[in-house]
């Protein structure tokens, strides 16, 4: 789960993770309203 800073409407985090032995580019979108 990505934590959002309230003052910021949209927070975008870019990171690379390893999945099934290969690199995968993942993009997480965090909006003003948290989605559980």
PDB file of N, CA, C and O in Angstrom:
ATOM      1  N   UNK A   1       0.848  -1.200   0.000  1.00  0.00           N
ATOM      2  CA  UNK A   1       0.000   0.000   0.000  1.00  0.00           C
ATOM      3  C   UNK A   1       0.883   1.250   0.000  1.00  0.00           C
ATOM      4  O   UNK A   1       1.891   1.309   0.704  1.00  0.00           O
ATOM      5  N   UNK A   2       0.501   2.222  -0.780  1.00  0.00           N
ATOM      6  CA  UNK A   2       1.287   3.449  -0.872  1.00  0.00           C
ATOM      7  C   UNK A   2       0.674   4.511   0.022  1.00  0.00           C
ATOM      8  O   UNK A   2      -0.539   4.721   0.014  1.00  0.00           O
ATOM      9  N   UNK A   3       1.520   5.177   0.789  1.00  0.00           N
ATOM     10  CA  UNK A   3       1.028   6.214   1.691  1.00  0.00           C
ATOM     11  C   UNK A   3       1.048   7.559   0.985  1.00  0.00           C
ATOM     12  O   UNK A   3       2.047   7.935   0.371  1.00  0.00           O
ATOM     13  N   UNK A   4      -0.059   8.279   1.075  1.00  0.00           N
ATOM     14  CA  UNK A   4      -0.163   9.579   0.398  1.00  0.00           C
ATOM     15  C   UNK A   4      -0.026  10.718   1.388  1.00  0.00           C
ATOM     16  O   UNK A   4      -0.457  10.625   2.537  1.00  0.00           O
ATOM     17  N   UNK A   5       0.579  11.784   0.921  1.00  0.00           N
ATOM     18  CA  UNK A   5       0.619  12.994   1.730  1.00  0.00           C
ATOM     19  C   UNK A   5      -0.654  13.765   1.406  1.00  0.00           C
ATOM     20  O   UNK A   5      -0.932  14.036   0.238  1.00  0.00           O
ATOM     21  N   UNK A   6      -1.417  14.114   2.413  1.00  0.00           N
ATOM     22  CA  UNK A   6      -2.723  14.732   2.194  1.00  0.00           C
ATOM     23  C   UNK A   6      -2.689  15.989   1.322  1.00  0.00           C
ATOM     24  O   UNK A   6      -3.529  16.136   0.434  1.00  0.00           O
ATOM     25  N   UNK A   7      -1.716  16.919   1.559  1.00  0.00           N
ATOM     26  CA  UNK A   7      -1.669  18.145   0.752  1.00  0.00           C
ATOM     27  C   UNK A   7      -1.522  17.864  -0.744  1.00  0.00           C
ATOM     28  O   UNK A   7      -1.963  18.655  -1.578  1.00  0.00           O
ATOM     29  N   UNK A   8      -0.908  16.748  -1.070  1.00  0.00           N
ATOM     30  CA  UNK A   8      -0.703  16.422  -2.480  1.00  0.00           C
ATOM     31  C   UNK A   8      -1.904  15.658  -3.014  1.00  0.00           C
ATOM     32  O   UNK A   8      -2.339  14.667  -2.427  1.00  0.00           O
ATOM     33  N   UNK A   9      -2.430  16.129  -4.126  1.00  0.00           N
ATOM     34  CA  UNK A   9      -3.604  15.488  -4.712  1.00  0.00           C
ATOM     35  C   UNK A   9      -3.251  14.101  -5.238  1.00  0.00           C
ATOM     36  O   UNK A   9      -3.919  13.114  -4.929  1.00  0.00           O
ATOM     37  N   UNK A  10      -2.190  14.048  -6.038  1.00  0.00           N
ATOM     38  CA  UNK A  10      -1.801  12.766  -6.613  1.00  0.00           C
ATOM     39  C   UNK A  10      -0.316  12.531  -6.400  1.00  0.00           C
ATOM     40  O   UNK A  10       0.512  13.391  -6.699  1.00  0.00           O
ATOM     41  N   UNK A  11       0.006  11.369  -5.884  1.00  0.00           N
ATOM     42  CA  UNK A  11       1.398  11.022  -5.646  1.00  0.00           C
ATOM     43  C   UNK A  11       1.751   9.831  -6.515  1.00  0.00           C
ATOM     44  O   UNK A  11       1.086   8.796  -6.462  1.00  0.00           O
ATOM     45  N   UNK A  12       2.808   9.977  -7.321  1.00  0.00           N
ATOM     46  CA  UNK A  12       3.202   8.901  -8.216  1.00  0.00           C
ATOM     47  C   UNK A  12       4.574   8.390  -7.825  1.00  0.00           C
ATOM     48  O   UNK A  12       5.523   9.164  -7.697  1.00  0.00           O
ATOM     49  N   UNK A  13       4.674   7.093  -7.637  1.00  0.00           N
ATOM     50  CA  UNK A  13       5.947   6.493  -7.258  1.00  0.00           C
ATOM     51  C   UNK A  13       6.383   5.517  -8.337  1.00  0.00           C
ATOM     52  O   UNK A  13       5.611   4.671  -8.789  1.00  0.00           O
ATOM     53  N   UNK A  14       7.647   5.659  -8.740  1.00  0.00           N
ATOM     54  CA  UNK A  14       8.185   4.758  -9.746  1.00  0.00           C
ATOM     55  C   UNK A  14       9.267   3.893  -9.104  1.00  0.00           C
ATOM     56  O   UNK A  14      10.165   4.418  -8.445  1.00  0.00           O
ATOM     57  N   UNK A  15       9.194   2.605  -9.283  1.00  0.00           N
ATOM     58  CA  UNK A  15      10.222   1.735  -8.750  1.00  0.00           C
ATOM     59  C   UNK A  15      10.290   0.447  -9.557  1.00  0.00           C
ATOM     60  O   UNK A  15       9.357   0.083 -10.272  1.00  0.00           O
ATOM     61  N   UNK A  16      11.420  -0.227  -9.420  1.00  0.00           N
ATOM     62  CA  UNK A  16      11.612  -1.470 -10.157  1.00  0.00           C
ATOM     63  C   UNK A  16      11.691  -2.617  -9.167  1.00  0.00           C
ATOM     64  O   UNK A  16      12.427  -2.534  -8.184  1.00  0.00           O
ATOM     65  N   UNK A  17      10.946  -3.683  -9.409  1.00  0.00           N
ATOM     66  CA  UNK A  17      10.962  -4.839  -8.525  1.00  0.00           C
ATOM     67  C   UNK A  17      11.260  -6.095  -9.327  1.00  0.00           C
ATOM     68  O   UNK A  17      11.118  -6.128 -10.549  1.00  0.00           O
ATOM     69  N   UNK A  18      11.676  -7.125  -8.607  1.00  0.00           N
ATOM     70  CA  UNK A  18      11.996  -8.380  -9.273  1.00  0.00           C
ATOM     71  C   UNK A  18      10.820  -9.332  -9.122  1.00  0.00           C
ATOM     72  O   UNK A  18      10.366  -9.593  -8.008  1.00  0.00           O
ATOM     73  N   UNK A  19      10.333  -9.845 -10.228  1.00  0.00           N
ATOM     74  CA  UNK A  19       9.202 -10.761 -10.188  1.00  0.00           C
ATOM     75  C   UNK A  19       9.495 -11.957 -11.078  1.00  0.00           C
ATOM     76  O   UNK A  19       9.821 -11.810 -12.255  1.00  0.00           O
ATOM     77  N   UNK A  20       9.376 -13.132 -10.501  1.00  0.00           N
ATOM     78  CA  UNK A  20       9.626 -14.377 -11.228  1.00  0.00           C
ATOM     79  C   UNK A  20      11.013 -14.393 -11.866  1.00  0.00           C
ATOM     80  O   UNK A  20      11.206 -14.910 -12.966  1.00  0.00           O
ATOM     81  N   UNK A  21      11.990 -13.803 -11.130  1.00  0.00           N
ATOM     82  CA  UNK A  21      13.375 -13.845 -11.603  1.00  0.00           C
ATOM     83  C   UNK A  21      13.696 -12.821 -12.677  1.00  0.00           C
ATOM     84  O   UNK A  21      14.763 -12.881 -13.288  1.00  0.00           O
ATOM     85  N   UNK A  22      12.779 -11.872 -12.921  1.00  0.00           N
ATOM     86  CA  UNK A  22      13.098 -10.841 -13.905  1.00  0.00           C
ATOM     87  C   UNK A  22      12.622  -9.482 -13.412  1.00  0.00           C
ATOM     88  O   UNK A  22      11.693  -9.380 -12.611  1.00  0.00           O
ATOM     89  N   UNK A  23      13.280  -8.441 -13.911  1.00  0.00           N
ATOM     90  CA  UNK A  23      12.950  -7.097 -13.457  1.00  0.00           C
ATOM     91  C   UNK A  23      11.611  -6.648 -14.024  1.00  0.00           C
ATOM     92  O   UNK A  23      11.283  -6.914 -15.181  1.00  0.00           O
ATOM     93  N   UNK A  24      10.852  -5.968 -13.189  1.00  0.00           N
ATOM     94  CA  UNK A  24       9.551  -5.486 -13.625  1.00  0.00           C
ATOM     95  C   UNK A  24       9.380  -4.031 -13.205  1.00  0.00           C
ATOM     96  O   UNK A  24       9.651  -3.675 -12.058  1.00  0.00           O
ATOM     97  N   UNK A  25       8.935  -3.203 -14.122  1.00  0.00           N
ATOM     98  CA  UNK A  25       8.737  -1.788 -13.829  1.00  0.00           C
ATOM     99  C   UNK A  25       7.320  -1.579 -13.319  1.00  0.00           C
ATOM    100  O   UNK A  25       6.345  -1.889 -14.004  1.00  0.00           O
ATOM    101  N   UNK A  26       7.221  -1.049 -12.109  1.00  0.00           N
ATOM    102  CA  UNK A  26       5.912  -0.880 -11.488  1.00  0.00           C
ATOM    103  C   UNK A  26       5.635   0.593 -11.223  1.00  0.00           C
ATOM    104  O   UNK A  26       6.516   1.334 -10.785  1.00  0.00           O
ATOM    105  N   UNK A  27       4.418   1.001 -11.490  1.00  0.00           N
ATOM    106  CA  UNK A  27       4.029   2.385 -11.246  1.00  0.00           C
ATOM    107  C   UNK A  27       2.844   2.414 -10.289  1.00  0.00           C
ATOM    108  O   UNK A  27       1.793   1.836 -10.565  1.00  0.00           O
ATOM    109  N   UNK A  28       3.027   3.091  -9.167  1.00  0.00           N
ATOM    110  CA  UNK A  28       1.964   3.164  -8.169  1.00  0.00           C
ATOM    111  C   UNK A  28       1.329   4.551  -8.189  1.00  0.00           C
ATOM    112  O   UNK A  28       2.030   5.562  -8.159  1.00  0.00           O
ATOM    113  N   UNK A  29       0.016   4.593  -8.240  1.00  0.00           N
ATOM    114  CA  UNK A  29      -0.693   5.868  -8.211  1.00  0.00           C
ATOM    115  C   UNK A  29      -1.407   6.029  -6.880  1.00  0.00           C
ATOM    116  O   UNK A  29      -2.153   5.150  -6.449  1.00  0.00           O
ATOM    117  N   UNK A  30      -1.171   7.145  -6.245  1.00  0.00           N
ATOM    118  CA  UNK A  30      -1.833   7.401  -4.968  1.00  0.00           C
ATOM    119  C   UNK A  30      -2.635   8.685  -5.105  1.00  0.00           C
ATOM    120  O   UNK A  30      -2.077   9.732  -5.433  1.00  0.00           O
ATOM    121  N   UNK A  31      -3.916   8.619  -4.861  1.00  0.00           N
ATOM    122  CA  UNK A  31      -4.778   9.782  -5.037  1.00  0.00           C
ATOM    123  C   UNK A  31      -5.217  10.350  -3.696  1.00  0.00           C
ATOM    124  O   UNK A  31      -5.011   9.730  -2.653  1.00  0.00           O
ATOM    125  N   UNK A  32      -5.816  11.516  -3.729  1.00  0.00           N
ATOM    126  CA  UNK A  32      -6.223  12.199  -2.508  1.00  0.00           C
ATOM    127  C   UNK A  32      -7.115  11.313  -1.650  1.00  0.00           C
ATOM    128  O   UNK A  32      -7.047  11.359  -0.421  1.00  0.00           O
ATOM    129  N   UNK A  33      -7.956  10.499  -2.302  1.00  0.00           N
ATOM    130  CA  UNK A  33      -8.813   9.603  -1.545  1.00  0.00           C
ATOM    131  C   UNK A  33      -8.190   8.218  -1.490  1.00  0.00           C
ATOM    132  O   UNK A  33      -8.054   7.567  -2.526  1.00  0.00           O
ATOM    133  N   UNK A  34      -7.806   7.750  -0.301  1.00  0.00           N
ATOM    134  CA  UNK A  34      -7.172   6.436  -0.170  1.00  0.00           C
ATOM    135  C   UNK A  34      -8.129   5.308  -0.529  1.00  0.00           C
ATOM    136  O   UNK A  34      -9.289   5.313  -0.118  1.00  0.00           O
ATOM    137  N   UNK A  35      -7.642   4.355  -1.290  1.00  0.00           N
ATOM    138  CA  UNK A  35      -8.469   3.202  -1.655  1.00  0.00           C
ATOM    139  C   UNK A  35      -7.975   1.985  -0.895  1.00  0.00           C
ATOM    140  O   UNK A  35      -6.810   1.607  -1.023  1.00  0.00           O
ATOM    141  N   UNK A  36      -8.832   1.374  -0.115  1.00  0.00           N
ATOM    142  CA  UNK A  36      -8.410   0.236   0.695  1.00  0.00           C
ATOM    143  C   UNK A  36      -8.737  -1.050  -0.023  1.00  0.00           C
ATOM    144  O   UNK A  36      -8.461  -2.132   0.493  1.00  0.00           O
TER     145      UNK A  36
END
